[in-house]
Amino acid sequence: MKKAVNKSVFSVAIGMLLVVSCNNPDEYIEQRTKEMELEELESMLSFLESEGHNIDTSDLGIYYIVLEEGEGPLAEFGDTLRLEYVGYLKGGQIFDASAFHYEDSIWEFTFEEDFLIPGFEDGISLMNKGAELELIIPSDYAYGAEGAIYIEPFSTLVFSTKLHDINPAADTGAIGR
């Protein structure tokens, strides 16, 4: 059986952020706001730090935890990447995963600028072959105030990622550097 991406270190953290709602259809459902997102994000980051996780921040403002160091050069635009990922919403709900789309759970694609949401693109640029990262992407670098299908406005996204391989843009040979 194929080994999946490590279970997200955020399972407990995002689980604790689960918003409990009433089953009464007449109950008013509050619209999400940026303030709500910032409160949840602060709570998540505080919890993860209290659990001993070392949280780094990219220049763009993406939070990440290195689960496994990779080797070699970082991914660059033009490279062909083989990436495994699981995307989570608050409460631990999975909204996307490479396993949903690919038999071997690995997405192979050419890493191009403006192809992905800015936060995911930024997170991938921090990875090299074999690296495993947890990415915490504030809505400003994801789907913002508009949201997307299955993603509420002002939602921080969490991705568990593993970069299996990089084929540099300049290479025409086999995968891997």
N, C-alpha and C positions, 0 to 999 in steps of 0.2 A: 504494500500500500504506500502511496506517495506521501512524503512528509509535507504537511502544510506549513504556511507561514506561522511562526510562533504565535501562540495565543496572545492577543493584545494585552499589554500591561495596563491598558486603560479599562479593561472589562469592569473592574470594581469602581474605578473613578467615574466612568461615564454612566455606569449603572446607578451610582448614587445621585446622579443628576436627573434621573427619570422624573418627569413631571407627571404627577398623579392627577388625573382628571375625573370628574364626576361622570357617571353614565347617563345622567339626565340630559336629554336632547334640548331641553328648554334652557339649560345652563349657558350663560354667556361664556364664550371661549375668548380669552384675552389674546390680542395680536402680539406677536413677538416684537421686541424692540432691541435696539443695539445695547441698551442698558442691561436687559435681561441676559443677552449673550455675554457681555463683559463680566457680570456677576458669576455666571456659570463657568466661564473660562478661568477666572481668578480662583474659584473654588476647586476646579479640577487641577490646576497647576499647584496650588497649595497642598492638596491631598497627595499628588504624585511626589512632590518634594518631601513631604512628611513620611512617605513610604521609602525614601532613600534614592529616588530616581534623580539622575543628573540631567536637568533640562537645559539644552542650549537653545539659542535663538539665531536664526539666519539674519543676514543683512536686511532682507525684505520684511522680517517680522514673523516668520514661521517658527514655531516651537518644535523641537525634536529631541528624541532620546535615542542614542546609539545603543542598539541591542547587540550588534555584532559588527566589529570593524571589518572593512573590506580591504582589498589590496589593489595596488596599481592606481592609474590616473582616474580622476573623477569623470563622470558622464558629461559629454559636451554635445551641443546641438550638432546634428548631422550623424551622430553615432546611432547604430542599431542596438537597441537594448532588449534584454529578456528580463521582464519584471513580473514579480508575483505581488499581489496586493489584496487587501480587504479594507473597505471603507465603512466607517461607523458614524452613526448619528448619536445624539445624546440618548442615554438610556441603553446604549450598547447595540442598538438595532443596526444590522448590516444593510447598507443601501446599494453596495456594489462590491464585486470581487472578481478577480481574474478567473477564478474557478467557475464563475457563472458563464463565461464566454469561451474558455479554451479547455480542451480535453486534458491537457497536462497542467492546467492552472497557471500557465506562464504566457504573458502577453509579450509578443515580439513586435516592435515598432521602431520607426525612425524618430528619434528625439528631435522635434522641431519647435522653434520659438512660436509662442501663441497658439499651440496645438492643444494644450491642456489648460486647466484653471491655473492662474499664476502661482498659487501656493503649492500645488502638486508639482508643477514645473520646477519651482525653486527647491523643493525637497529632493527631487530626483537629481538635481545638479550637485547635491551634497553627497551623493553616493558613488561608490566604486564597486568593482566586481566583488560579490560576496557580502556586501554591506546589508545590514538589516536595521531599519530605522522605524520608529513610531513618529509620525508627523501629526502635529496639531495645527490645523489651518483655520485661523479666524475667518469669518465670513467676508471681510474686506478683500481677501485673497481667494475666495471661492465663489459663492453665488449671491453674496451681499443681501441687500434689502429686498430683492426680487425673489430669491429662492429659486428652486427648480423642481421638476417633478420629484415627488417624495422628499424634498428638502425644504423645510420651512425657511422663511426669511430670517436673516441674522442667525444662521446656524454655523457653529464651529464644526468642522469635519475632522475626523481622526482616521489616519491611514496607517495600517501595519504593512510595511513594504520589505521586499527582499529583491535586490538586484542580482540576478543569477549570472548575467554575462553582458559584456560590452564588445561590440564590433566597431572599432573606430571608423569614422567616415573615410579616412584616407586609405584604410585597408580594403582589399577586395578579396581577402582570403577568408579563412574559417573564423567563426565566432570566437571571441575572447582576446583579451590583451593581457 
